[in-house]
Amino acid sequence: MKNKPSLHSIFYPLFFIVSFNIFSKNVSTAQETPIPVRVGVVLDMDDYVGQMTFDCISMALSDFYATNGHYKTRLVLTNRDSKEDVVGAAAAALDLLKNVEVQAIIGPLSSAQANFMINLGDKAQVPIITFSATSPSLSSIRSLYFIRATLNDSSQVQAISAIIQAFGWREVVPIYVDNEFGEGIIPFLTPALEHVHVRVPYRSVISPIASDDQIVTELYKLMTMQTRVFIVHMRTNLGSRFFTKAKELGMMSEDYVWIVTDGISNELNSIDPSVMESMLGVIGVRPYIPKTKEFDDFTIKYKKTKALSSDLNIFGLWAYDSAIALAMAVEKARVKNATFIKANFSRNSTDLEAFGVSRTGSKLVQALSSTTFRGLAGDFKLVNGKLQAPPYQIINVVGRGASVVGYWTEDIGIVRELNFTNANTKAYSTSKSNFGSIIWSEGKTYPPKGWVIPTNRKKLRIGVPVKEGFTEFVQVTWNADNSSKVEGHCIDVFDAAMEALPYGVPYEYIPYADSNQKSAGSYNDLTNEVYLGNFDAAVGDVTIVSNRSQYVDFTLPYTESGVKMVVPIIDDKRKNAWIFLKPLTWDLWLISFCSFVFIGFLIWILEHRINEDFRGPPWHQVGMIFWFAFSTMVFAHKERVISNLSRFVLIIWFLVVLILIQSYTASLTSMLTVQKLQPTVTDVAVLIKNKDNVGYVKGSFVLELLKKMNFEESRILAYNTPEEMDELFSKGSKNGGIAAAFDELPYMKLFLSKYCSKYTMVGPTYKTDGFGFVFPMGSPLVPDISRAILSVTESKKMVDIEKKWLGDEIKCPESSTLVSSNSLGLESFWGLFLIVGVAAISAFIIYVIRFLRENWNVIERCDTESTVWSKTVELLQRFNNRDLSSHTFKNIERRERDNGCGGDCQKRAMESSDENLQLSPSTFSLQSPHTNGPPSPVFSTPRERRKIFREQVISSENEFGKTPGETSQVIKQEIELVNPNQNEQLTSQ
């Protein structure tokens, strides 16, 4: 019988298997359990922002872990109420660090609460993550454990200054709350405004617990100032009461400009609708939040789940993104042992000393710094422990909401629409044309000037010089009640410039004169009054000079600049007899004469051998050269030209002659009709050498200028009026008058407009900067009024002012026209002479080459009797002879043959030949047909004539070294002229 298995042999294996399965399951469950990481949250739970942001943090962690269930860590929130108090926030943080040992703290809301908490976090090495403490002063703590997951208030000051620059406002008053949040922006706002030349004349500080009466008192103070541009930097709880009282006092009118920072702009949806209506026309800036699907989904979800909570704003979005960033950083840092390192403390240690140091704080800060993602509020990226600034929206409060009228970015300034694709290619701009439609206070569509007449401040005292002469510029008229009326060209220009300013400036004119109220004396004294503070400015015909600019500031000039000399003019008749020589300069006269002679000689060369008009006795031919050349000047030549080279040269020459004659005629006409008056002197050196008296306007800086020009002070006379100036000229320098006057262009042009026929401006212009308005050194009005002057001078208004006071444009001829009408010089015609010269030389070279080629046998002859001289003489002799091969002479022969005159023609030809055979007592020579001399003997028989002709040929061979063949050719040519029928018979004999 077999043994049955025992109970123990069955129980123990079964127990082992069951125990192993239970143990393995417990171990697996323990490994999958997330690691809790304690995180503190310190918020003002009684404030709507605190409740709203805590809800967003909770929703953020819920959404994040729902989509990231594989994370091994979980944030566990521990909430503490700061009770809207700095001490309460510090106590809450201390409790979280000491008792809960949190690894990070999210909060607090305000910058004042964050200041102390940052130090606690730095001591415990626990990150303090704030999403709403925006004060720039917190950065000065320099804690590695302070994470600003929000924007620094200083990042918006550039956008605000760009708005002010776009509209041209020059003074701004900041209004801010008297706490850490309000004061933190001022050290950044003021320099940003100064960078765009905007002054901050006053700072309005309001207590965070100010009563309505205290707010009204401060608003009354602002009403008494000139500035009407205000920047409001406070939270909505105080801002709502502030704008309500401003509306009640009438400070939301069309004269005021209100700009709010993102402290109010970010929370506009939480402001009471009645307050929003009183803020019509307010301009604000706030961070740009891109509209994404995630943003829209979260907004819908928030409204459904938190229906009774406050409206969502950007602080809730930043709180949401902060919680997400912290959850990602904790996972990235692999936080496991989330405990503090305890230190040994004595029993007497305070609570501030009785907490330890986090083991994971440094790793967590590093993980947070490198965490980036796309959050609800935009890109989450920390740079130096703070959130990178996005573009800013520029909003306009209209009704119960706000409309976006533009954007500002650090790279391209103000734009109407954001376009990130080509943002880097655009230049920085602050043009107000980049804004959309803005509704200002009281529904106005045009921007306020930003500066009005104050209710309790004195007007600007503008000093005006009292003048006896040249009152067209400044004139002060005294009334019976000792009041004054100020008018003139300078006054109208200043009034127009002040009117063109983008703000209002009250001012009044104060006449500046001596005890008799007749003259202002030196203008240096007037500018010194501005320097001493007796006047706020000086307006008049005050010249901008360097010594005055050492202690006062000048605006841009509004008149022409420069000092000119005026002298009398006389009717100069002494040179009229030779005025016909003045249209051309002497070098042009000489070149023209040489060109005429050259062209005449060249035409004679080209025509001499083929044209009977250019042959004859030597003096006849010389006369022909000059006659033909100068007859072309009036196109009166009767001689025909036959050579094509001559025709080519004359075509170009006629063009030159035509242009030269027409220019001469026009210049002479101008001189005969214009040049009748001459200045008495044109050179300052002549005045100094002759020791003549000169004049200047009394009180002008020109006195010092004349001294520097080496005029004796005793010979410098002052005058007050144009009439006195004319009287001094009439006397003359020798009779106690003046020979010349020196003064600025505006004075001289005004003087010439009255005495145009007697005087003229001559000489160089001595540089000055013209008339300008005088202001104290460093006055903020100088750049604005300078721009206004440019606007006025470029408009029609300046033309109207000048026409009103200075009359129409002076129609006197310029001094250069009176002194001398410019003569025509060679520099105006050298191109024409160059063309005709090239053509003439080219024609001459072509002619010489052709002539030498036809007579090359003379040049290449190499017999012993041929020398260079003999060859040259023979070539000249051949040049002097007719070119019988020319078509001219062939046509003559053909016409005679065609006429059929028979024996009469032969007889006339023989007689003509006999005239060409000249006989001298000693020798016979072969003469040209036109050679002058005694007539040849007439022989009755042909034999006698042939004998004499042969003797002449032999003599010619001996004299010129001709070969028999060449002589024979000459004989044939000569006999053809005598009788073509006897050519063969005569040559054979």
Secondary structure, 3 states (H helix, E strand, C coil): CCCCCCHHHHHHHHHHHHHHHHHHHHHHHHHHCCEEEEEEEEECCCCHHHHHHHHHHHHHHHHHHHHCCCCCEEEEEEEEECCCCHHHHHHHHHHHHHHHCCCEEECCCCHHHHHHHHHHHHHHCCCEEECCCCCHHHHHHCCCCEEECCCCHHHHHHHHHHHHHHHCCCECEEEEECCHHHHHCHHHHHHHHHHCCCECCCCEEECCCCCHHHHHHHHHHHHCCCECEEEEECCHHHHHHHHHHHHHCCCCCCCCEEEECHHHHCCHHHCCHHHHHHCCCCEEEEECCCCCHHHHHHHHHHHHHCCCCCCCCHHHHHHHHHHHHHHHHHHHHCCCCCCEECCCCCCCCCCCCCCCEECCHHHHHHHHHCCCEEECCEEECEECCEECCCCEEEEEEECCEEEEEEEEECCCEEECCCCCCCHHHCCCECCHHHCCCCCCHHHCCCCCCCECCCCCCCCEEEEEECCCCCCCCCEEEECCCCCEEEECHHHHHHHHHHHCCCCCCCEEEEEECCCCCCCCCCHHHHHHHHHHCCCCEECCCCECCCCHHHCEEECCCCCCCCEEEEEEEEECCCCHHHHHHCCECHHHHHHHHHHHHHHHHHHHHHHCCCCHHHCCCHHHHHHHHHHHHHHCCCCCCCCCCCCHHHHHHHHHHHHHHHHHHHHHHHHHHHHHHHCCEEECCCCHHHHHHHCCCEEEECCCCHHHHHHHCCCCHHHEEEECCHHHHHHHHHHCHHHCCCCEEEEEHHHHHHHHHHCCCCEEEEEEEECCCCECCEEECCCCHHHHHHHHHHHHHCCHHHHHHHHHHHCCCCCCCCHHHHHCCCCECHHHCHHHHHHHHHHHHHHHHHHHHHHHHHCHHHHHCCCCCCCHHHHHHHHHHHHHCCCCCCHHHHHHHHHHHHHCCCHHHHHHHHHHHHHHEEECCCCEEECCCCCCCCCCCCCCCHHHHHHHHHHHHHHHHHHHCCCHHHHHHHHHHHHHHHCHHHHHHHHHC
